[in-house]
Amino acid sequence: MMLRKVDAEKLILRKMALAADPSLGEKTPSAVTEWLGGLRSVTRVRDFEVVVDEPEELGGTNTAQTPTETLLASLGACLTVGYAVNAALLGIDIEDIKIELCGKIDQRGFFGLSNNRGYLKIDVKVRLVTTATEEELRKLHHLVLETSPVGNTILRNTELNVEMECPTAVRDRFGGDGWEERR
């Protein structure tokens, strides 16, 4: 069964495979980010690239979204996938999905002028065009929020391990032996 080009049969088969062998669900996505100069960088994920920049008032060239805007985009995309997948699994036909996100952030935190670092809140408005009943929509909405990988990463304290390497010649020139910080 295909609902709005979502292959429900493929999803059902994958869900069954994961239920039978949980190790199939253990993934380790990876990304590599490289500095392009100024405040621009490019991140490569699989065969895709995401370029980020900062606005001119922060010293960037405003040629791409910021890293924090990319977080909003990731959340919006994850929720969209969640609505499409769960609707297909529940047999709910969705004609259209539009998700608007707005985050409140205090830029002073980036400069160490405030303890408010990162998003203080994110507001999300989901618009679905569907003939589903109110009860079906409640169930769908609950499933999406409960299972969103990006949403749940934002909500919980995910362990973040950041390790820095510095080539010996540079280390010797500036002193020190690199560092590692866990948050």
PyMOL CGO cylinders between C-alpha atoms (Angstrom):
from pymol import cmd
from pymol.cgo import CYLINDER

trace = [
    CYLINDER, 0.00, 0.00, 0.00, 1.35, 3.46, -0.96, 0.3, 1, 1, 1, 1, 1, 1,
    CYLINDER, 1.35, 3.46, -0.96, 0.06, 6.56, 0.83, 0.3, 1, 1, 1, 1, 1, 1,
    CYLINDER, 0.06, 6.56, 0.83, 1.34, 9.81, -0.67, 0.3, 1, 1, 1, 1, 1, 1,
    CYLINDER, 1.34, 9.81, -0.67, 4.33, 7.91, -2.06, 0.3, 1, 1, 1, 1, 1, 1,
    CYLINDER, 4.33, 7.91, -2.06, 5.22, 6.40, 1.32, 0.3, 1, 1, 1, 1, 1, 1,
    CYLINDER, 5.22, 6.40, 1.32, 5.80, 2.68, 0.88, 0.3, 1, 1, 1, 1, 1, 1,
    CYLINDER, 5.80, 2.68, 0.88, 3.88, 1.30, 3.87, 0.3, 1, 1, 1, 1, 1, 1,
    CYLINDER, 3.88, 1.30, 3.87, 4.72, -2.30, 2.94, 0.3, 1, 1, 1, 1, 1, 1,
    CYLINDER, 4.72, -2.30, 2.94, 8.45, -1.56, 3.06, 0.3, 1, 1, 1, 1, 1, 1,
    CYLINDER, 8.45, -1.56, 3.06, 7.99, 0.14, 6.44, 0.3, 1, 1, 1, 1, 1, 1,
    CYLINDER, 7.99, 0.14, 6.44, 6.03, -2.81, 7.82, 0.3, 1, 1, 1, 1, 1, 1,
    CYLINDER, 6.03, -2.81, 7.82, 8.70, -5.24, 6.62, 0.3, 1, 1, 1, 1, 1, 1,
    CYLINDER, 8.70, -5.24, 6.62, 11.45, -3.13, 8.22, 0.3, 1, 1, 1, 1, 1, 1,
    CYLINDER, 11.45, -3.13, 8.22, 9.51, -2.89, 11.49, 0.3, 1, 1, 1, 1, 1, 1,
    CYLINDER, 9.51, -2.89, 11.49, 9.05, -6.67, 11.52, 0.3, 1, 1, 1, 1, 1, 1,
    CYLINDER, 9.05, -6.67, 11.52, 12.77, -7.22, 10.82, 0.3, 1, 1, 1, 1, 1, 1,
    CYLINDER, 12.77, -7.22, 10.82, 13.73, -4.86, 13.66, 0.3, 1, 1, 1, 1, 1, 1,
    CYLINDER, 13.73, -4.86, 13.66, 11.34, -6.60, 16.04, 0.3, 1, 1, 1, 1, 1, 1,
    CYLINDER, 11.34, -6.60, 16.04, 12.88, -9.98, 15.13, 0.3, 1, 1, 1, 1, 1, 1,
    CYLINDER, 12.88, -9.98, 15.13, 16.51, -8.76, 15.31, 0.3, 1, 1, 1, 1, 1, 1,
    CYLINDER, 16.51, -8.76, 15.31, 17.02, -5.58, 17.40, 0.3, 1, 1, 1, 1, 1, 1,
    CYLINDER, 17.02, -5.58, 17.40, 20.70, -5.39, 16.36, 0.3, 1, 1, 1, 1, 1, 1,
    CYLINDER, 20.70, -5.39, 16.36, 19.50, -4.31, 12.89, 0.3, 1, 1, 1, 1, 1, 1,
    CYLINDER, 19.50, -4.31, 12.89, 18.39, -1.03, 14.45, 0.3, 1, 1, 1, 1, 1, 1,
    CYLINDER, 18.39, -1.03, 14.45, 21.77, -0.14, 15.90, 0.3, 1, 1, 1, 1, 1, 1,
    CYLINDER, 21.77, -0.14, 15.90, 23.22, 2.46, 13.56, 0.3, 1, 1, 1, 1, 1, 1,
    CYLINDER, 23.22, 2.46, 13.56, 26.18, 4.79, 13.91, 0.3, 1, 1, 1, 1, 1, 1,
    CYLINDER, 26.18, 4.79, 13.91, 25.59, 7.71, 11.54, 0.3, 1, 1, 1, 1, 1, 1,
    CYLINDER, 25.59, 7.71, 11.54, 28.66, 9.82, 10.97, 0.3, 1, 1, 1, 1, 1, 1,
    CYLINDER, 28.66, 9.82, 10.97, 29.53, 13.18, 9.47, 0.3, 1, 1, 1, 1, 1, 1,
    CYLINDER, 29.53, 13.18, 9.47, 32.71, 15.07, 8.65, 0.3, 1, 1, 1, 1, 1, 1,
    CYLINDER, 32.71, 15.07, 8.65, 32.79, 18.85, 8.85, 0.3, 1, 1, 1, 1, 1, 1,
    CYLINDER, 32.79, 18.85, 8.85, 35.53, 20.96, 7.27, 0.3, 1, 1, 1, 1, 1, 1,
    CYLINDER, 35.53, 20.96, 7.27, 36.18, 24.65, 7.59, 0.3, 1, 1, 1, 1, 1, 1,
    CYLINDER, 36.18, 24.65, 7.59, 35.83, 26.58, 4.32, 0.3, 1, 1, 1, 1, 1, 1,
    CYLINDER, 35.83, 26.58, 4.32, 37.25, 29.83, 5.72, 0.3, 1, 1, 1, 1, 1, 1,
    CYLINDER, 37.25, 29.83, 5.72, 35.61, 32.72, 7.50, 0.3, 1, 1, 1, 1, 1, 1,
    CYLINDER, 35.61, 32.72, 7.50, 32.59, 31.27, 9.31, 0.3, 1, 1, 1, 1, 1, 1,
    CYLINDER, 32.59, 31.27, 9.31, 31.64, 28.87, 6.51, 0.3, 1, 1, 1, 1, 1, 1,
    CYLINDER, 31.64, 28.87, 6.51, 31.93, 25.11, 6.80, 0.3, 1, 1, 1, 1, 1, 1,
    CYLINDER, 31.93, 25.11, 6.80, 30.73, 22.09, 4.89, 0.3, 1, 1, 1, 1, 1, 1,
    CYLINDER, 30.73, 22.09, 4.89, 29.53, 18.86, 6.46, 0.3, 1, 1, 1, 1, 1, 1,
    CYLINDER, 29.53, 18.86, 6.46, 29.51, 15.64, 4.47, 0.3, 1, 1, 1, 1, 1, 1,
    CYLINDER, 29.51, 15.64, 4.47, 27.00, 12.97, 5.43, 0.3, 1, 1, 1, 1, 1, 1,
    CYLINDER, 27.00, 12.97, 5.43, 26.96, 9.88, 3.23, 0.3, 1, 1, 1, 1, 1, 1,
    CYLINDER, 26.96, 9.88, 3.23, 26.90, 11.34, -0.33, 0.3, 1, 1, 1, 1, 1, 1,
    CYLINDER, 26.90, 11.34, -0.33, 25.43, 14.69, 0.71, 0.3, 1, 1, 1, 1, 1, 1,
    CYLINDER, 25.43, 14.69, 0.71, 26.82, 18.08, 1.69, 0.3, 1, 1, 1, 1, 1, 1,
    CYLINDER, 26.82, 18.08, 1.69, 25.43, 20.74, 4.01, 0.3, 1, 1, 1, 1, 1, 1,
    CYLINDER, 25.43, 20.74, 4.01, 27.06, 24.17, 3.96, 0.3, 1, 1, 1, 1, 1, 1,
    CYLINDER, 27.06, 24.17, 3.96, 26.58, 26.55, 6.89, 0.3, 1, 1, 1, 1, 1, 1,
    CYLINDER, 26.58, 26.55, 6.89, 27.54, 30.17, 7.45, 0.3, 1, 1, 1, 1, 1, 1,
    CYLINDER, 27.54, 30.17, 7.45, 26.67, 32.98, 9.82, 0.3, 1, 1, 1, 1, 1, 1,
    CYLINDER, 26.67, 32.98, 9.82, 24.94, 36.29, 9.10, 0.3, 1, 1, 1, 1, 1, 1,
    CYLINDER, 24.94, 36.29, 9.10, 27.07, 39.34, 8.36, 0.3, 1, 1, 1, 1, 1, 1,
    CYLINDER, 27.07, 39.34, 8.36, 26.44, 40.90, 11.81, 0.3, 1, 1, 1, 1, 1, 1,
    CYLINDER, 26.44, 40.90, 11.81, 28.21, 37.88, 13.34, 0.3, 1, 1, 1, 1, 1, 1,
    CYLINDER, 28.21, 37.88, 13.34, 31.13, 38.06, 10.90, 0.3, 1, 1, 1, 1, 1, 1,
    CYLINDER, 31.13, 38.06, 10.90, 29.81, 35.60, 8.32, 0.3, 1, 1, 1, 1, 1, 1,
    CYLINDER, 29.81, 35.60, 8.32, 28.90, 36.15, 4.68, 0.3, 1, 1, 1, 1, 1, 1,
    CYLINDER, 28.90, 36.15, 4.68, 25.23, 35.07, 4.99, 0.3, 1, 1, 1, 1, 1, 1,
    CYLINDER, 25.23, 35.07, 4.99, 25.54, 32.55, 2.15, 0.3, 1, 1, 1, 1, 1, 1,
    CYLINDER, 25.54, 32.55, 2.15, 23.87, 29.65, 3.98, 0.3, 1, 1, 1, 1, 1, 1,
    CYLINDER, 23.87, 29.65, 3.98, 21.83, 28.82, 7.07, 0.3, 1, 1, 1, 1, 1, 1,
    CYLINDER, 21.83, 28.82, 7.07, 23.50, 28.92, 10.48, 0.3, 1, 1, 1, 1, 1, 1,
    CYLINDER, 23.50, 28.92, 10.48, 24.27, 25.78, 12.52, 0.3, 1, 1, 1, 1, 1, 1,
    CYLINDER, 24.27, 25.78, 12.52, 21.38, 26.59, 14.87, 0.3, 1, 1, 1, 1, 1, 1,
    CYLINDER, 21.38, 26.59, 14.87, 19.02, 27.08, 11.91, 0.3, 1, 1, 1, 1, 1, 1,
    CYLINDER, 19.02, 27.08, 11.91, 20.22, 23.73, 10.61, 0.3, 1, 1, 1, 1, 1, 1,
    CYLINDER, 20.22, 23.73, 10.61, 19.14, 22.20, 13.93, 0.3, 1, 1, 1, 1, 1, 1,
    CYLINDER, 19.14, 22.20, 13.93, 15.64, 23.61, 13.34, 0.3, 1, 1, 1, 1, 1, 1,
    CYLINDER, 15.64, 23.61, 13.34, 15.71, 22.19, 9.81, 0.3, 1, 1, 1, 1, 1, 1,
    CYLINDER, 15.71, 22.19, 9.81, 16.76, 18.78, 11.15, 0.3, 1, 1, 1, 1, 1, 1,
    CYLINDER, 16.76, 18.78, 11.15, 13.93, 18.79, 13.68, 0.3, 1, 1, 1, 1, 1, 1,
    CYLINDER, 13.93, 18.79, 13.68, 11.39, 19.85, 11.06, 0.3, 1, 1, 1, 1, 1, 1,
    CYLINDER, 11.39, 19.85, 11.06, 12.56, 17.20, 8.61, 0.3, 1, 1, 1, 1, 1, 1,
    CYLINDER, 12.56, 17.20, 8.61, 12.56, 14.51, 11.30, 0.3, 1, 1, 1, 1, 1, 1,
    CYLINDER, 12.56, 14.51, 11.30, 9.03, 15.39, 12.36, 0.3, 1, 1, 1, 1, 1, 1,
    CYLINDER, 9.03, 15.39, 12.36, 7.89, 15.39, 8.72, 0.3, 1, 1, 1, 1, 1, 1,
    CYLINDER, 7.89, 15.39, 8.72, 9.33, 11.90, 8.25, 0.3, 1, 1, 1, 1, 1, 1,
    CYLINDER, 9.33, 11.90, 8.25, 7.68, 10.85, 11.51, 0.3, 1, 1, 1, 1, 1, 1,
    CYLINDER, 7.68, 10.85, 11.51, 4.25, 12.03, 10.39, 0.3, 1, 1, 1, 1, 1, 1,
    CYLINDER, 4.25, 12.03, 10.39, 4.63, 10.43, 6.95, 0.3, 1, 1, 1, 1, 1, 1,
    CYLINDER, 4.63, 10.43, 6.95, 5.91, 7.08, 8.31, 0.3, 1, 1, 1, 1, 1, 1,
    CYLINDER, 5.91, 7.08, 8.31, 3.47, 6.76, 11.19, 0.3, 1, 1, 1, 1, 1, 1,
    CYLINDER, 3.47, 6.76, 11.19, 0.52, 7.86, 9.05, 0.3, 1, 1, 1, 1, 1, 1,
    CYLINDER, 0.52, 7.86, 9.05, 1.43, 5.18, 6.51, 0.3, 1, 1, 1, 1, 1, 1,
    CYLINDER, 1.43, 5.18, 6.51, 1.75, 2.54, 9.24, 0.3, 1, 1, 1, 1, 1, 1,
    CYLINDER, 1.75, 2.54, 9.24, -1.61, 3.57, 10.70, 0.3, 1, 1, 1, 1, 1, 1,
    CYLINDER, -1.61, 3.57, 10.70, -3.28, 3.68, 7.29, 0.3, 1, 1, 1, 1, 1, 1,
    CYLINDER, -3.28, 3.68, 7.29, -3.93, 7.43, 7.52, 0.3, 1, 1, 1, 1, 1, 1,
    CYLINDER, -3.93, 7.43, 7.52, -3.88, 9.23, 4.18, 0.3, 1, 1, 1, 1, 1, 1,
    CYLINDER, -3.88, 9.23, 4.18, -2.11, 12.57, 4.38, 0.3, 1, 1, 1, 1, 1, 1,
    CYLINDER, -2.11, 12.57, 4.38, -2.33, 14.96, 1.47, 0.3, 1, 1, 1, 1, 1, 1,
    CYLINDER, -2.33, 14.96, 1.47, 0.17, 17.50, 2.78, 0.3, 1, 1, 1, 1, 1, 1,
    CYLINDER, 0.17, 17.50, 2.78, 2.45, 18.22, 5.75, 0.3, 1, 1, 1, 1, 1, 1,
    CYLINDER, 2.45, 18.22, 5.75, 3.85, 21.65, 6.60, 0.3, 1, 1, 1, 1, 1, 1,
    CYLINDER, 3.85, 21.65, 6.60, 5.89, 22.26, 9.72, 0.3, 1, 1, 1, 1, 1, 1,
    CYLINDER, 5.89, 22.26, 9.72, 6.89, 25.74, 10.89, 0.3, 1, 1, 1, 1, 1, 1,
    CYLINDER, 6.89, 25.74, 10.89, 9.59, 26.07, 13.53, 0.3, 1, 1, 1, 1, 1, 1,
    CYLINDER, 9.59, 26.07, 13.53, 10.73, 29.10, 15.47, 0.3, 1, 1, 1, 1, 1, 1,
    CYLINDER, 10.73, 29.10, 15.47, 13.48, 29.05, 18.06, 0.3, 1, 1, 1, 1, 1, 1,
    CYLINDER, 13.48, 29.05, 18.06, 14.41, 31.58, 20.71, 0.3, 1, 1, 1, 1, 1, 1,
    CYLINDER, 14.41, 31.58, 20.71, 18.16, 31.91, 21.17, 0.3, 1, 1, 1, 1, 1, 1,
    CYLINDER, 18.16, 31.91, 21.17, 20.33, 34.38, 23.06, 0.3, 1, 1, 1, 1, 1, 1,
    CYLINDER, 20.33, 34.38, 23.06, 23.42, 35.18, 20.96, 0.3, 1, 1, 1, 1, 1, 1,
    CYLINDER, 23.42, 35.18, 20.96, 25.15, 36.57, 24.05, 0.3, 1, 1, 1, 1, 1, 1,
    CYLINDER, 25.15, 36.57, 24.05, 25.68, 32.98, 25.22, 0.3, 1, 1, 1, 1, 1, 1,
    CYLINDER, 25.68, 32.98, 25.22, 27.90, 32.26, 22.21, 0.3, 1, 1, 1, 1, 1, 1,
    CYLINDER, 27.90, 32.26, 22.21, 30.18, 35.09, 23.29, 0.3, 1, 1, 1, 1, 1, 1,
    CYLINDER, 30.18, 35.09, 23.29, 30.23, 34.01, 26.94, 0.3, 1, 1, 1, 1, 1, 1,
    CYLINDER, 30.23, 34.01, 26.94, 28.14, 37.02, 27.99, 0.3, 1, 1, 1, 1, 1, 1,
    CYLINDER, 28.14, 37.02, 27.99, 25.21, 34.94, 29.24, 0.3, 1, 1, 1, 1, 1, 1,
    CYLINDER, 25.21, 34.94, 29.24, 24.63, 31.46, 30.65, 0.3, 1, 1, 1, 1, 1, 1,
    CYLINDER, 24.63, 31.46, 30.65, 21.80, 31.02, 28.12, 0.3, 1, 1, 1, 1, 1, 1,
    CYLINDER, 21.80, 31.02, 28.12, 23.61, 28.97, 25.49, 0.3, 1, 1, 1, 1, 1, 1,
    CYLINDER, 23.61, 28.97, 25.49, 21.71, 27.32, 22.70, 0.3, 1, 1, 1, 1, 1, 1,
    CYLINDER, 21.71, 27.32, 22.70, 17.99, 27.39, 22.15, 0.3, 1, 1, 1, 1, 1, 1,
    CYLINDER, 17.99, 27.39, 22.15, 15.91, 28.51, 25.12, 0.3, 1, 1, 1, 1, 1, 1,
    CYLINDER, 15.91, 28.51, 25.12, 12.78, 27.19, 23.46, 0.3, 1, 1, 1, 1, 1, 1,
    CYLINDER, 12.78, 27.19, 23.46, 11.57, 25.90, 20.12, 0.3, 1, 1, 1, 1, 1, 1,
    CYLINDER, 11.57, 25.90, 20.12, 7.97, 26.35, 18.98, 0.3, 1, 1, 1, 1, 1, 1,
    CYLINDER, 7.97, 26.35, 18.98, 6.65, 23.98, 16.34, 0.3, 1, 1, 1, 1, 1, 1,
    CYLINDER, 6.65, 23.98, 16.34, 3.41, 24.31, 14.40, 0.3, 1, 1, 1, 1, 1, 1,
    CYLINDER, 3.41, 24.31, 14.40, 2.33, 21.24, 12.40, 0.3, 1, 1, 1, 1, 1, 1,
    CYLINDER, 2.33, 21.24, 12.40, -0.25, 21.58, 9.63, 0.3, 1, 1, 1, 1, 1, 1,
    CYLINDER, -0.25, 21.58, 9.63, -1.65, 18.38, 8.17, 0.3, 1, 1, 1, 1, 1, 1,
    CYLINDER, -1.65, 18.38, 8.17, -4.10, 18.13, 5.28, 0.3, 1, 1, 1, 1, 1, 1,
    CYLINDER, -4.10, 18.13, 5.28, -5.92, 14.86, 5.88, 0.3, 1, 1, 1, 1, 1, 1,
    CYLINDER, -5.92, 14.86, 5.88, -9.34, 13.30, 6.28, 0.3, 1, 1, 1, 1, 1, 1,
    CYLINDER, -9.34, 13.30, 6.28, -8.26, 11.49, 9.45, 0.3, 1, 1, 1, 1, 1, 1,
    CYLINDER, -8.26, 11.49, 9.45, -10.47, 11.62, 12.51, 0.3, 1, 1, 1, 1, 1, 1,
    CYLINDER, -10.47, 11.62, 12.51, -9.53, 13.62, 15.58, 0.3, 1, 1, 1, 1, 1, 1,
    CYLINDER, -9.53, 13.62, 15.58, -8.74, 10.39, 17.46, 0.3, 1, 1, 1, 1, 1, 1,
    CYLINDER, -8.74, 10.39, 17.46, -6.49, 9.16, 14.63, 0.3, 1, 1, 1, 1, 1, 1,
    CYLINDER, -6.49, 9.16, 14.63, -4.68, 12.50, 14.58, 0.3, 1, 1, 1, 1, 1, 1,
    CYLINDER, -4.68, 12.50, 14.58, -4.17, 12.42, 18.36, 0.3, 1, 1, 1, 1, 1, 1,
    CYLINDER, -4.17, 12.42, 18.36, -2.66, 8.94, 18.10, 0.3, 1, 1, 1, 1, 1, 1,
    CYLINDER, -2.66, 8.94, 18.10, -0.47, 9.98, 15.15, 0.3, 1, 1, 1, 1, 1, 1,
    CYLINDER, -0.47, 9.98, 15.15, 0.77, 13.12, 16.90, 0.3, 1, 1, 1, 1, 1, 1,
    CYLINDER, 0.77, 13.12, 16.90, 1.61, 11.18, 20.08, 0.3, 1, 1, 1, 1, 1, 1,
    CYLINDER, 1.61, 11.18, 20.08, 3.53, 8.52, 18.13, 0.3, 1, 1, 1, 1, 1, 1,
    CYLINDER, 3.53, 8.52, 18.13, 5.53, 11.12, 16.22, 0.3, 1, 1, 1, 1, 1, 1,
    CYLINDER, 5.53, 11.12, 16.22, 6.55, 13.03, 19.34, 0.3, 1, 1, 1, 1, 1, 1,
    CYLINDER, 6.55, 13.03, 19.34, 7.33, 9.83, 21.22, 0.3, 1, 1, 1, 1, 1, 1,
    CYLINDER, 7.33, 9.83, 21.22, 9.55, 8.40, 18.48, 0.3, 1, 1, 1, 1, 1, 1,
    CYLINDER, 9.55, 8.40, 18.48, 11.27, 11.42, 16.88, 0.3, 1, 1, 1, 1, 1, 1,
    CYLINDER, 11.27, 11.42, 16.88, 15.05, 10.80, 17.02, 0.3, 1, 1, 1, 1, 1, 1,
    CYLINDER, 15.05, 10.80, 17.02, 15.94, 14.47, 16.62, 0.3, 1, 1, 1, 1, 1, 1,
    CYLINDER, 15.94, 14.47, 16.62, 13.21, 15.64, 18.99, 0.3, 1, 1, 1, 1, 1, 1,
    CYLINDER, 13.21, 15.64, 18.99, 14.25, 13.17, 21.64, 0.3, 1, 1, 1, 1, 1, 1,
    CYLINDER, 14.25, 13.17, 21.64, 17.94, 14.09, 21.21, 0.3, 1, 1, 1, 1, 1, 1,
    CYLINDER, 17.94, 14.09, 21.21, 17.03, 17.72, 21.91, 0.3, 1, 1, 1, 1, 1, 1,
    CYLINDER, 17.03, 17.72, 21.91, 14.85, 16.84, 24.91, 0.3, 1, 1, 1, 1, 1, 1,
    CYLINDER, 14.85, 16.84, 24.91, 17.23, 14.55, 26.77, 0.3, 1, 1, 1, 1, 1, 1,
    CYLINDER, 17.23, 14.55, 26.77, 20.76, 15.07, 27.96, 0.3, 1, 1, 1, 1, 1, 1,
    CYLINDER, 20.76, 15.07, 27.96, 22.65, 13.22, 25.23, 0.3, 1, 1, 1, 1, 1, 1,
    CYLINDER, 22.65, 13.22, 25.23, 26.25, 12.42, 26.09, 0.3, 1, 1, 1, 1, 1, 1,
    CYLINDER, 26.25, 12.42, 26.09, 28.54, 14.61, 23.99, 0.3, 1, 1, 1, 1, 1, 1,
    CYLINDER, 28.54, 14.61, 23.99, 32.22, 13.67, 23.76, 0.3, 1, 1, 1, 1, 1, 1,
    CYLINDER, 32.22, 13.67, 23.76, 34.48, 16.20, 22.02, 0.3, 1, 1, 1, 1, 1, 1,
    CYLINDER, 34.48, 16.20, 22.02, 38.15, 15.37, 21.52, 0.3, 1, 1, 1, 1, 1, 1,
    CYLINDER, 38.15, 15.37, 21.52, 40.64, 17.75, 19.93, 0.3, 1, 1, 1, 1, 1, 1,
    CYLINDER, 40.64, 17.75, 19.93, 43.77, 16.70, 18.09, 0.3, 1, 1, 1, 1, 1, 1,
    CYLINDER, 43.77, 16.70, 18.09, 46.58, 19.03, 17.27, 0.3, 1, 1, 1, 1, 1, 1,
    CYLINDER, 46.58, 19.03, 17.27, 49.58, 17.99, 15.11, 0.3, 1, 1, 1, 1, 1, 1,
    CYLINDER, 49.58, 17.99, 15.11, 52.86, 17.78, 17.06, 0.3, 1, 1, 1, 1, 1, 1,
    CYLINDER, 52.86, 17.78, 17.06, 54.53, 20.67, 15.21, 0.3, 1, 1, 1, 1, 1, 1,
    CYLINDER, 54.53, 20.67, 15.21, 51.65, 23.00, 16.03, 0.3, 1, 1, 1, 1, 1, 1,
    CYLINDER, 51.65, 23.00, 16.03, 51.40, 21.74, 19.62, 0.3, 1, 1, 1, 1, 1, 1,
    CYLINDER, 51.40, 21.74, 19.62, 55.10, 22.28, 20.16, 0.3, 1, 1, 1, 1, 1, 1,
    CYLINDER, 55.10, 22.28, 20.16, 54.83, 25.80, 18.79, 0.3, 1, 1, 1, 1, 1, 1,
    CYLINDER, 54.83, 25.80, 18.79, 51.92, 26.74, 21.09, 0.3, 1, 1, 1, 1, 1, 1,
    CYLINDER, 51.92, 26.74, 21.09, 52.58, 24.38, 24.00, 0.3, 1, 1, 1, 1, 1, 1,
    CYLINDER, 52.58, 24.38, 24.00, 50.22, 21.82, 25.51, 0.3, 1, 1, 1, 1, 1, 1,
    CYLINDER, 50.22, 21.82, 25.51, 49.22, 18.37, 24.37, 0.3, 1, 1, 1, 1, 1, 1,
    CYLINDER, 49.22, 18.37, 24.37, 45.60, 18.73, 23.23, 0.3, 1, 1, 1, 1, 1, 1,
    CYLINDER, 45.60, 18.73, 23.23, 42.58, 18.17, 25.42, 0.3, 1, 1, 1, 1, 1, 1,
    CYLINDER, 42.58, 18.17, 25.42, 39.40, 16.27, 25.73, 0.3, 1, 1, 1, 1, 1, 1,
    CYLINDER, 39.40, 16.27, 25.73, 36.20, 17.47, 27.31, 0.3, 1, 1, 1, 1, 1, 1,
    CYLINDER, 36.20, 17.47, 27.31, 33.08, 15.54, 28.15, 0.3, 1, 1, 1, 1, 1, 1,
    CYLINDER, 33.08, 15.54, 28.15, 29.74, 17.27, 28.72, 0.3, 1, 1, 1, 1, 1, 1,
]
cmd.load_cgo(trace, "trace")
